[in-house]
Amino acid sequence: MSGTSRSTFLYGAHVHANGIRQHYLRYGGAEGARASRDAVVLIPGITSPAVTWGFVAERFGRHFDTYVLDVRGRGLSEASDSLDYSLDAQAADLNAFTAALGLSRHAFVGHSMGGRIAIRAAAKHPTGLARLVAVDPPVSGPGRRPYPAKLPWYVDSIRLARHGISLEQMREFCPTWSEEQLRLRAQWLHTCDERAIVTSFEGFQTDDIHADLPLIDVPFLLLSAERGDVIREEDVAEIRALVPGLREHRVAGAGHMIPWDNEEGFHRAFGDFLGAALD
């Protein structure tokens, strides 16, 4: 983890948007140079509550007014047996979230499932969206190769977490992670609603984000992992054909959980795309 002498964390809060309670964490605020830059909304992946992206948000918070969203069915956002966990509902949440908070200019930075949510939300042309970053988003869908991860990896670990998962049990699922990373995941994984995860995973095979890509009308940066087989070179070529002007960077030495594997490489990959380098 990269160190900083002073935390940029401000607070956690809830907002009622798109008919549900949405929880978020805020870093950095809007003081000084940050006030003239676009706000950044981080959208985590399928089993990553907002708190697990805190180390990334701390870095973003040095330069941007930064919000990390708990996607519905994760963390402290609303979950229930009847809640709609579809990609369309998640994308509507994201656009309603930025509207409810009055973010007049903002960027979406979504990882994995969060990247798919950001793409679908951006295709709706929300007011105030200025930039889009998708980080290793699954490119699976109808008639395409399946997402390389397997559903039992998620479901089995969540069920263990609901009972109280040990550090060593968590390490079996994430063998390369640090003790700090494992402890945080073990603490929060039980907040991921199993039906939400299953619905989202099944959506990786049934929702076609490629249909959304030609509708995107803001600058778009695609970050992909060198390892993990989520995005291949031919996938980048297809996305580039659908999104003229696409910027793209492959992060060396990283698997799908890019900032966990190569935190410095992840932040360098943004360059000045968001309006300031993440030093």
C-alpha positions in Angstrom: 0.0 0.0 0.0 1.3 3.5 -0.7 1.7 5.7 2.3 0.6 9.2 3.0 1.2 11.3 6.1 -2.4 12.5 6.2 -5.5 10.6 5.3 -7.8 12.1 2.6 -10.8 10.2 4.0 -13.7 12.6 4.9 -16.8 10.5 5.8 -19.2 7.8 4.9 -22.8 8.6 4.1 -26.1 7.5 2.5 -28.2 9.1 -0.1 -31.7 8.0 -1.4 -31.3 7.8 -5.2 -33.1 5.7 -7.8 -35.5 4.6 -5.1 -33.0 2.9 -2.8 -30.5 3.7 -0.1 -27.0 4.1 -1.6 -24.0 4.2 0.7 -20.7 5.9 -0.3 -17.3 6.9 1.1 -15.9 10.4 0.3 -12.3 11.3 0.1 -10.5 14.5 -0.7 -13.3 17.0 -0.8 -13.4 20.0 -3.1 -10.8 22.3 -1.6 -7.9 24.0 -3.4 -6.9 22.6 -6.8 -9.4 19.8 -6.5 -12.3 22.3 -6.8 -11.4 23.0 -10.4 -11.2 19.4 -11.4 -14.0 16.8 -12.2 -15.2 14.8 -9.2 -14.4 11.1 -9.5 -16.8 8.3 -8.7 -15.2 4.8 -8.1 -17.4 1.8 -8.8 -16.0 -1.4 -7.4 -16.3 -5.0 -8.8 -18.7 -7.8 -8.1 -17.7 -8.7 -4.5 -15.8 -5.5 -3.5 -17.6 -3.2 -1.0 -16.5 0.4 -1.1 -14.3 0.1 1.9 -12.0 -2.4 0.2 -11.2 0.3 -2.4 -10.1 2.8 0.4 -6.4 2.5 -0.4 -7.1 3.5 -4.0 -9.5 6.3 -2.9 -6.9 7.7 -0.6 -4.6 8.3 -3.5 -7.4 9.7 -5.7 -8.4 12.0 -2.8 -5.1 13.8 -3.0 -6.1 15.2 -6.3 -9.9 14.9 -6.7 -13.2 15.1 -4.9 -13.6 11.3 -4.8 -16.6 9.1 -4.0 -16.6 5.3 -3.7 -19.9 3.7 -4.2 -21.3 0.6 -2.5 -23.1 -1.0 -5.4 -26.6 -2.2 -4.5 -26.5 -5.5 -2.6 -22.9 -4.8 -1.3 -21.5 -3.1 1.7 -23.9 -0.8 3.4 -26.1 -0.1 0.4 -29.7 -1.4 0.2 -30.2 -5.2 -0.3 -33.3 -7.4 -0.1 -34.8 -10.6 -1.4 -36.8 -8.6 -4.0 -34.3 -5.9 -5.1 -33.5 -5.7 -8.8 -29.8 -6.6 -9.2 -29.7 -6.2 -13.0 -27.0 -4.2 -14.9 -29.7 -1.7 -16.0 -30.7 -1.1 -12.3 -27.1 -0.7 -11.3 -26.4 1.8 -14.1 -29.5 3.7 -13.2 -28.3 3.8 -9.6 -25.0 5.3 -10.7 -26.6 8.1 -12.7 -29.1 8.8 -10.0 -26.3 8.9 -7.4 -24.4 11.7 -9.2 -27.6 13.6 -9.8 -28.6 13.4 -6.1 -25.3 14.6 -4.9 -25.3 17.5 -7.5 -22.0 16.5 -9.1 -22.0 18.9 -12.0 -18.9 17.5 -13.7 -17.6 14.0 -12.8 -15.7 11.0 -14.1 -16.6 7.3 -13.7 -13.9 4.9 -12.8 -15.3 1.4 -12.7 -13.4 -1.9 -12.1 -14.6 -5.2 -13.5 -18.4 -5.3 -12.9 -18.1 -1.6 -12.0 -16.6 -1.0 -15.4 -19.6 -2.6 -17.1 -21.9 -0.5 -14.9 -20.0 2.7 -15.8 -20.2 1.8 -19.5 -24.0 1.2 -19.4 -24.5 4.3 -17.4 -22.4 6.4 -19.7 -24.4 5.2 -22.7 -27.4 7.0 -21.2 -25.6 10.3 -21.6 -26.0 11.5 -17.9 -25.7 15.2 -17.2 -22.3 16.1 -16.0 -20.3 13.0 -17.1 -17.0 14.2 -18.5 -14.8 11.1 -18.6 -15.1 7.4 -18.4 -12.5 4.8 -17.2 -13.2 1.1 -17.4 -10.7 -1.1 -15.6 -10.5 -4.7 -16.9 -14.3 -5.0 -17.5 -15.6 -8.4 -18.5 -16.2 -8.5 -22.2 -18.2 -11.7 -22.1 -21.8 -11.7 -23.3 -24.1 -13.4 -25.7 -22.1 -15.5 -28.2 -18.8 -14.5 -26.6 -16.3 -16.5 -24.6 -17.2 -16.8 -20.9 -15.8 -14.7 -18.2 -12.7 -16.6 -16.9 -13.6 -16.6 -13.2 -16.1 -19.3 -11.9 -19.2 -18.5 -9.9 -18.4 -21.0 -7.0 -15.3 -19.0 -6.2 -17.5 -16.1 -5.2 -20.4 -18.0 -3.7 -18.3 -20.4 -1.6 -16.3 -17.5 -0.1 -19.4 -15.5 0.7 -21.0 -18.4 2.5 -17.9 -18.9 4.6 -17.8 -15.2 5.3 -21.4 -15.2 6.6 -20.3 -17.8 9.2 -17.1 -16.0 10.0 -14.1 -16.8 7.7 -10.6 -17.1 9.1 -7.6 -15.4 7.6 -6.2 -18.7 6.3 -9.6 -19.7 4.8 -9.6 -16.3 3.0 -6.0 -16.9 1.8 -7.2 -20.0 0.0 -9.3 -17.8 -2.3 -6.8 -15.0 -2.6 -3.3 -16.6 -2.2 -1.3 -13.6 -3.4 -2.9 -10.9 -1.3 -1.3 -9.3 1.7 -2.5 -10.0 5.2 -4.0 -6.5 5.4 -5.9 -7.1 2.2 -7.1 -10.5 3.3 -8.3 -9.2 6.7 -10.3 -6.4 5.1 -12.0 -8.7 2.6 -12.7 -11.3 5.3 -14.3 -8.5 7.4 -16.6 -7.2 4.7 -17.3 -10.0 2.3 -20.4 -11.2 4.3 -22.1 -7.9 3.3 -22.3 -9.1 -0.3 -25.8 -10.4 -1.0 -25.5 -13.9 -2.6 -28.4 -13.3 -5.0 -26.8 -10.0 -6.1 -23.6 -11.7 -6.9 -25.2 -14.6 -8.8 -27.4 -12.1 -10.8 -24.4 -10.0 -11.7 -22.3 -13.0 -12.6 -25.0 -14.4 -14.8 -25.3 -10.9 -16.4 -21.7 -11.2 -17.5 -22.9 -13.8 -19.9 -26.3 -12.2 -21.0 -25.6 -8.5 -21.1 -23.8 -7.1 -24.1 -21.8 -4.0 -23.2 -20.5 -3.8 -26.8 -23.9 -2.5 -27.8 -23.3 0.4 -25.4 -19.9 1.4 -26.6 -20.8 3.3 -29.8 -23.2 5.4 -27.7 -20.4 6.8 -25.4 -19.7 10.4 -26.2 -17.1 11.3 -23.6 -13.3 10.6 -23.5 -12.8 6.9 -22.7 -9.8 5.2 -21.1 -9.6 1.4 -21.0 -7.2 -0.2 -18.5 -6.5 -3.9 -18.7 -4.5 -6.4 -16.8 -1.5 -8.2 -18.4 -2.6 -11.4 -16.7 -6.0 -13.0 -16.0 -7.3 -13.3 -19.6 -10.2 -10.9 -19.0 -9.3 -8.6 -21.9 -7.2 -9.9 -24.8 -5.5 -7.9 -27.6 -8.3 -8.7 -30.0 -10.8 -7.4 -27.4 -9.0 -4.1 -27.3 -9.0 -3.9 -31.1 -12.8 -4.5 -31.2 -13.5 -1.9 -28.5 -11.2 0.6 -30.4 -13.3 0.1 -33.5 -16.5 0.9 -31.6 -15.0 3.8 -29.6 -13.1 6.2 -31.9 -10.4 8.0 -29.9 -10.2 5.3 -27.2 -7.2 5.5 -24.9 -5.8 2.2 -23.7 -3.1 1.0 -21.3 -2.2 -2.6 -20.3 -0.8 -2.7 -16.7 2.3 -4.9 -16.5 2.7 -7.6 -13.9 -1.0 -7.4 -12.8 -3.9 -9.8 -12.7 -7.5 -8.8 -12.8 -7.3 -7.1 -9.3 -4.9 -4.6 -10.8 -4.3 -2.2 -7.9 -3.8 -5.1 -5.5 -1.1 -6.6 -7.8 0.6 -3.4 -9.0 -0.7 -0.4 -7.2 1.9 2.1 -8.6 1.4 0.7 -12.2 -2.3 1.1 -11.8 -2.1 4.8 -10.8 0.6 5.6 -13.5 -1.7 4.1 -16.1 -4.1 7.0 -15.8 -1.5 9.5 -16.8 -3.2 12.9 -16.9 -6.5 11.5 -18.3 -8.5 12.7 -15.3 -7.0 16.1 -15.3 -4.0 15.5 -12.9 -1.5 12.7 -12.5 -2.0 10.4 -9.5 1.4 11.0 -7.9 
